[in-house]
Amino acid sequence: MPEANSQIYRSVKEKTDTTTTLHEYRKTMRPPGHVPYVVDNLWEWKRPKNYPCRRRSVFASPQASLAKELGSENGTVFRVEFKGEYNLCQVKKYKDSKFHPECNTLKKLLFDLLGKDWVNTELNEKEEFGRLWMPCLTRNQMNYLFGENEKLRKIRENLYNAIKYWEDVILIRKDMSLPYNDGELFFEAVNGYYLRALK
């Protein structure tokens, strides 16, 4: 079986230097394009510390055809080649995390736990809870919000325990082949990566 790093594909808009450029590690966070901000915040809140951060990750697929389907419009598919160290995960069963059921269930649970009347309250009360919907909150920021507000403190444990996303994510060792041929891949390549043309 080929190792995981020979089975990773991305579709991007091709430039003249696409295959010669070292694509560097993203040091700044990027808000999600397809996962709701509040769900992304909840996932980050519970992310295991040795797993890559989705906000700094590059997303890919284990098949060229999936990369074409999910990548840039009119994009070209390339194979990912890591330059050095990387941290790679694969999501079980879901070709894109936007299809994970928690994108809907966590939003609904949060509204249920907060009580649906809060959306009809005054601005200052809305702001207290509405901060959970801000993009790219860190674990420390989430802990602060849940510690500062009494109502959030009361629902904290129930909500935290309901987050199961990371149980559907596998950390891929460098000597492993990918366990799934259709699950979303995401990685942090600390030394960068190259995009190689398909043969």
C-alpha positions as CSV (number, residue, x, y, z in Angstrom):
1,M,0.0,0.0,0.0
2,P,1.3,3.5,-0.8
3,E,2.0,5.8,2.1
4,A,-0.5,8.6,2.8
5,N,1.7,11.3,1.4
6,S,1.5,9.9,-2.1
7,Q,-2.4,9.9,-2.0
8,I,-3.1,13.6,-1.4
9,Y,-4.6,15.7,-4.1
10,R,-5.7,19.4,-4.4
11,S,-7.4,21.3,-7.1
12,V,-6.3,24.9,-7.5
13,K,-6.3,27.5,-10.3
14,E,-3.0,26.9,-12.1
15,K,-0.4,29.6,-12.4
16,T,2.9,29.5,-14.2
17,D,4.8,28.8,-11.0
18,T,2.3,26.4,-9.3
19,T,4.5,23.4,-9.5
20,T,7.8,25.2,-8.7
21,T,6.6,27.3,-5.7
22,L,7.1,26.0,-2.2
23,H,3.7,26.6,-0.6
24,E,4.4,27.8,2.8
25,Y,2.7,27.0,6.1
26,R,-0.2,29.3,6.9
27,K,0.7,31.2,10.2
28,T,-2.5,33.2,10.3
29,M,-6.0,31.9,10.8
30,R,-8.5,31.8,8.0
31,P,-12.3,31.6,8.7
32,P,-14.1,28.6,7.3
33,G,-15.8,28.9,3.9
34,H,-18.4,26.2,4.3
35,V,-18.6,25.3,8.0
36,P,-20.7,27.7,10.2
37,Y,-18.5,30.0,12.3
38,V,-20.2,28.9,15.5
39,V,-19.6,25.2,14.7
40,D,-16.0,25.9,13.7
41,N,-15.5,27.6,17.1
42,L,-17.0,24.6,18.9
43,W,-14.8,22.2,17.0
44,E,-11.7,24.3,17.8
45,W,-12.7,24.5,21.4
46,K,-12.5,20.7,21.7
47,R,-9.7,20.0,19.2
48,P,-7.1,17.6,20.6
49,K,-3.8,19.5,21.0
50,N,-1.8,17.2,18.7
51,Y,-4.3,17.5,15.8
52,P,-3.9,20.2,13.1
53,C,-5.9,23.4,13.5
54,R,-8.5,23.6,10.7
55,R,-8.0,27.4,10.5
56,R,-4.4,27.0,9.5
57,S,-4.8,23.8,7.5
58,V,-4.7,23.1,3.8
59,F,-7.6,20.9,2.6
60,A,-7.3,18.1,0.2
61,S,-8.7,14.8,-1.0
62,P,-7.5,11.2,-1.2
63,Q,-8.6,10.9,-4.9
64,A,-7.9,13.2,-7.8
65,S,-11.6,13.0,-8.9
66,L,-12.8,14.2,-5.4
67,A,-10.2,17.0,-5.4
68,K,-11.6,18.1,-8.8
69,E,-15.2,18.0,-7.5
70,L,-14.4,19.9,-4.3
71,G,-11.6,22.2,-5.4
72,S,-11.4,25.5,-7.2
73,E,-13.8,26.1,-10.0
74,N,-12.0,25.4,-13.3
75,G,-9.1,24.2,-11.1
76,T,-6.3,21.8,-12.0
77,V,-5.6,18.8,-9.9
78,F,-2.2,18.3,-8.4
79,R,-0.5,15.8,-6.1
80,V,0.7,17.2,-2.8
81,E,4.3,16.5,-1.9
82,F,5.5,17.6,1.6
83,K,8.9,19.1,2.0
84,G,9.4,18.1,5.6
85,E,7.3,17.8,8.7
86,Y,3.6,17.8,8.5
87,N,0.5,17.0,10.6
88,L,-2.3,15.2,8.7
89,C,-5.8,14.1,9.5
90,Q,-8.6,12.4,7.7
91,V,-12.3,12.7,8.4
92,K,-14.2,9.4,8.3
93,K,-17.2,9.1,6.0
94,Y,-17.4,12.7,4.9
95,K,-15.7,14.0,1.7
96,D,-16.1,17.6,3.1
97,S,-16.7,18.5,6.8
98,K,-19.6,20.8,5.6
99,F,-21.5,17.5,5.3
100,H,-20.8,16.5,8.9
101,P,-24.1,16.3,10.8
102,E,-22.8,18.5,13.6
103,C,-22.9,21.5,11.2
104,N,-26.7,21.4,11.9
105,T,-27.0,19.5,15.2
106,L,-24.6,21.7,17.2
107,K,-26.3,24.9,16.1
108,K,-29.7,23.4,17.1
109,L,-28.4,22.2,20.4
110,L,-26.9,25.6,21.3
111,F,-30.2,27.3,20.6
112,D,-32.1,24.8,22.6
113,L,-29.7,25.1,25.6
114,L,-29.7,28.9,25.5
115,G,-33.5,29.1,25.1
116,K,-34.9,30.4,21.8
117,D,-36.2,33.6,23.4
118,W,-32.7,35.1,23.6
119,V,-32.9,36.1,19.9
120,N,-35.8,38.5,20.8
121,T,-33.9,40.2,23.6
122,E,-32.2,43.6,23.8
123,L,-28.9,44.2,22.0
124,N,-26.7,43.9,25.1
125,E,-28.1,40.4,25.9
126,K,-27.8,39.3,22.3
127,E,-24.2,40.4,22.3
128,E,-23.4,38.1,25.2
129,F,-24.3,35.0,23.3
130,G,-23.8,36.3,19.8
131,R,-20.0,36.4,20.4
132,L,-20.0,32.6,20.0
133,W,-20.7,33.2,16.3
134,M,-17.6,35.4,15.7
135,P,-15.1,33.9,13.3
136,C,-12.0,32.1,14.5
137,L,-12.3,32.1,18.3
138,T,-9.5,30.3,20.0
139,R,-9.9,27.7,22.8
140,N,-8.8,30.3,25.3
141,Q,-11.4,32.8,24.0
142,M,-14.1,30.2,24.1
143,N,-13.2,29.3,27.7
144,Y,-13.3,33.0,28.6
145,L,-16.8,33.4,27.1
146,F,-18.1,30.3,28.9
147,G,-16.6,31.3,32.2
148,E,-17.7,35.0,32.0
149,N,-21.4,34.5,31.5
150,E,-23.6,32.7,34.0
151,K,-26.0,31.2,31.5
152,L,-23.1,30.0,29.3
153,R,-21.4,28.5,32.4
154,K,-24.6,26.4,33.0
155,I,-24.7,24.9,29.5
156,R,-20.9,24.6,29.1
157,E,-20.6,20.9,30.1
158,N,-23.6,19.7,28.1
159,L,-22.5,21.5,25.0
160,Y,-18.8,20.4,25.3
161,N,-19.8,16.8,25.8
162,A,-22.0,16.9,22.7
163,I,-19.1,17.8,20.4
164,K,-18.1,14.5,18.7
165,Y,-16.5,15.7,15.5
166,W,-13.0,14.7,16.6
167,E,-14.1,11.2,17.1
168,D,-14.6,11.1,13.4
169,V,-11.1,12.3,12.6
170,I,-8.1,10.1,12.4
171,L,-4.5,11.4,12.8
172,I,-2.4,9.9,10.1
173,R,1.1,8.7,10.9
174,K,3.8,9.1,8.2
175,D,4.1,5.4,7.6
176,M,0.3,4.9,7.2
177,S,-1.8,4.5,4.1
178,L,-5.0,6.5,4.2
179,P,-7.8,4.5,5.9
180,Y,-10.6,5.9,3.7
181,N,-10.7,6.6,0.0
182,D,-13.3,9.4,0.3
183,G,-12.7,11.3,3.5
184,E,-11.7,14.9,3.7
185,L,-8.0,15.5,4.4
186,F,-6.5,18.5,6.2
187,F,-3.0,19.2,7.1
188,E,-0.5,21.6,8.5
189,A,2.8,21.4,6.6
190,V,5.2,23.2,8.8
191,N,8.0,23.1,6.2
192,G,5.7,23.8,3.3
193,Y,4.6,21.6,0.4
194,Y,4.8,21.4,-3.3
195,L,2.0,20.7,-5.9
196,R,3.2,18.2,-8.5
197,A,1.6,17.7,-11.9
198,L,-0.2,14.4,-12.3
199,K,1.5,12.0,-14.7
